[in-house]
């Protein structure tokens, strides 16, 4: 079975090698890795590992955190491998999808950004209207969602705004959003977390910014 670990570890030579050895001691095999962020001497890495059948996920956390300065931010099942090219492929596909662009974005964005679900909503009116819903996205409708009104950049959405539908934040879901075209906004959710890093918000902003430019051209 494959798992995606998000770990915070000292940003210095040898840290990743030591982590790989500790995970290997529990039978885990690193399949792919993506550096999510760096700050104050700390690296945030997403690591996909394969483990033998019957291995308890908690043993991966225990193994990683045996190392000084290593913290496991999250651990969840994962299918496939990390692939930075998926974002470029998605941009190309959405740009040429015509009327199906919003649905394609809602369907495929979760894989590209490693989130649980995506919605495209129209916030140009008095209420938030769902334009496209990806698999696993909440099915309940929403009224006026204040954080999405007049949105001009990618943001993380806090769970302290009463206008955010409870269905969106269920299961401790972390939320982020970014503007598209003509009053539409894409909302992504990551059930169970972790929270979106600034670099992930930037990545969402770059992706949607490119799509806006292409669609306006």
N, C-alpha and C positions, 0 to 999 in steps of 0.2 A: 504494500500500500504506500502511496505517496502522501507526504505532508509538506505544507508550506510553513516554515518558521520565519518569523521576523525577529531578528536579534539585534541588540545594541552591544557593541564590543569596542574595546580600545582601538583607535585608528592608528595602528603601528604595525610594522613588519612582523610577521609570524603569528599574529592573532588569529587569522583565519585558519592557518595550518594547525594550530593547537586545537581550535574548535573542531576541525574536521577529524582530528585524532580522537577527541572525546566522543563525538557522535559515532565514529566508527567502532569504538569500544562497545557500543550498544547494537551493533549490526547495521547502522544506518549508512547509506551510500549517497553522497551528495551528487545530484543530477544536474543542477543548474543554480546560478546565483546572480542576483541583481543588486547593485548598490543603490539603495533608495535615497539616502541622505548622508551628509557629514556635517558635524557641528561640534565645536569645543573639544576636539580630540576624540570624538566618538563617531563610529560608523554605524549606520543602520542598514542592514542587509536582509534581503529576502532570499531564503535558501530552500530549494526543493530537495527533499531527501526521500529515498526509497527505504523502507524497513521491512524485515521479514514478517510474514504472516504471524499474528499473535503477539507482536511487540506492542506494549502499552505506550501510547503517546507521551504519558508523563515521564517515561524514562528518558526521552529526548530533552525535555526541559531540565531534568536533574543532571544529565550529562553536560549540557551546555553551561549550566550555572555553577558547575564545579570549578570553572575558570574564574579567576579574579576579574572583576569588571565586566563580565558578560551577563546580560539580562535578556530573557526571552520575553518579547513584547506580546507575541501571539503565536498560536499554533493551531492550524486547521487543516482538514483534508484537502487535497489538491489533485486535480487531474491535468496531466500534460507537463510541459516544461515552461520556464520563463523564456519569453521571446520578444525582444524589443522591436522586432520587425512587424509585429502584429499591429502596432499603432499606425505605421505607414500603410500597411495593407488595408486597414480599416478606412483611413482617410481616402485612399484611392477608390475603394468600393463605394463609400457613401457619396463621394463627389459625383459619381456617375450613375447613381441609383435613381435619380429623378424623383417621382412621387413616392417611392418606397424608401427614401433616404432616412426619414425619421425612425421608421420601424427597424431598418437595418442597424442604425446606430443604437437603438434600445436593445436589440438582440445581441450585438457583438461587442459593445463597449465593455461589459463586465469582464470578458476574457482579456481584453487589451490592458485594462487597468487593474485587474485582479480585485474586483468588487463583486458583491453578491447579485446586484440587480441595477437596472437603469430605467428611467422614465423620461419621456420627452413631454413637456407640458406647455400649454399656451397661457401666459399670464397677462396678455394684453387687455383682457376684460376685467370684470369685477370679481371673477372667480378663477380658480386654477383648473383648467380643462386638460385632461389627459389626451395627448395626441398619439402617443405610441407607448406601449408597455412591453418591456422585455420579460422573459421567463423569470419567475420567482419574484417579480416586482409586486408591491401591494396593489390590491384591486379596489380599495375604497377610494371614493372621490374626495376631492379637497375643495375647501372654500378659498378665500383669499389667503395666500401664504406670503406674509410680509417680507421675509428675507429674499424672496424671488422677484419682488416688484422693483422695477428699475435697475435690475442687476446688470452691471457693465463689466464684470470680471469674474473669474473663478473664485469661489469661496468655500470654506467649510461651514456647515450649518450647525449651530448649537442646538441642544435639546431643551433649551430653556425658553423657547418662543412658543406661546400658546397657539399660534396660528399654524404651526407645523403639525400635520396630521399625526395622530398617535400611531397609526399603522406604519408610518414611515420610520419611526424611531423604535418600534417594537423589537424585542430581543437585543436591546442595547446596540441598535444599529447606528454606525457613524455615517454622517451624510455630507455630501459636497454637491455643488451645483455650478453651472457655467452657462452664460448666454449663448444662444444660437442666432437664428435669423427671425425677423418679423415677430418679435414678442415671444418667441419660444425659448425654453430653458431646458437643459438636460440636468436631471437629478440622479445621482448615483448613491447607492447604499451598501454598506459593508456590515451585515449582521454580526454582532459579537465583537466588532472592532477588528483591528486597532483603529485609533483615530487617524485621520489623514495627516500625513506629514506635509510641511510647506512645499517640499519638492514634488509631492504628488498633486497638490493643488496647482502648482505651476505647470505640471505635465498636462493636467486636464485643461488648463487655460490655453496652453500652446496648441493642443489638439483641436479644441473648439474654435480657436482663433483662426487656424488654417482653414477649417471648414467654412467659417463665415466669409473669409476672403475668397475662397473658391466659388462659393454659392453666389456671391455678389458680383463676380466677374462675368 
